[in-house]
Amino acid sequence: MIRKEGKARWTYTCEPCEVRLTHPDQFRAIEACHRHERGFGHAQRIMSIAYQAIIDAFSEAVKPVLDVVESIASALAPPPNRPHDPTLLRDRRKWGGR
């Protein structure tokens, strides 16, 4: 937004980027506006604001799914390589018993 704040004082303010530029005449303020809006920093800031809602919704939808996947992964983990019979634990050839 370009506004006149006093005698020979025009300011351009970009709210999303928090940029404030002061110039002595309106033409230079308009040039500063166009220069800023064509820059990569302004475009990046506007795109990040636009996509932030989509990113938040996606992360909220994915969080419960990740919890379920982690619980399934722990249930499907292979059992430890130890026999159920305690007498086999004493066999030193495979399981390192006595």
N, C-alpha and C positions, 0 to 999 in steps of 0.2 A: 504494500500500500504506500502510495506517495502522498505526502501532505506538507502543507506550508506551516512552519512553526514560528516564523518571525520574518523580519525584513532580511531578504537575501539568505534565507535558510530553508531549504527543502530537504526532507528526510524520506528515505525509502526504508520500509520495515518489512521483513519477511518473517512472519510469526513461526512457521514450522522450523526454520533454520536458526531462528534467533539472531538474525543479521539486521543491523541498523547502520545505514550509510547516510551521511549528511553532505549536501552539496549546495553551492551558492545559487544555482538556478534550476528551474524545472527540467530543462532539457538534459542537463547532466544527471539529474536524479533518475530520469527515464532511462538514460543510457546505462546507468549503474544497475537499474532494475533488470534490463534485458541481459546485461553481462552476467549478473548473478543467476538468473533463471535459466540461462543456457549452460551453466557450469555443471560439472559432474556431481559436485557435493549437494546441490539443490535437488537434482533428479534422484540421487540416492536416498536422500532424506524423505522425499515425497513417496518414493516406492516403499521404503521401509514402513512408513506410517500406513500406507494403503494395505500392505500385506500382513501387518502385525495381527489383525483380527483373525485372518485365515490361519496363521501360524499358531496362535493361541488355541483356536478351536481344534486344530489337528493334534496338538500336544495333549489336550484334554481327552480326545477320543482315543489316543494311542496308549495313554498311561494305564488304563484298566486292562487293555489287551496285553501289555508287557507283563503285568502282574500274573495273568493267567498263563502266559507262555513260560514264565519262570517256575510256576508251580508244576506245570506239566513236565518241564525239563527235569526237575528234581525227582518227580515220580518215575520218569522213564530212564533214570540213570542206572547203569548196570550195577548189579550187586557186587560187594567186595569179593575178592578172590580168596575166600576162606571157607573151609568146609563146615557143615553144620555139626558133624560128629566130632566131639572133643577128642576122641581117641586118635583121629587123623591129624590133629594139631600136634601130637607128639611125634609124628613121623618127620624126621629131620630131612628127608630127601626132597620134599616139595615145599612144605609150609614152615620149615625152620623150627620144628618143635625141639624137644630136648636132645 
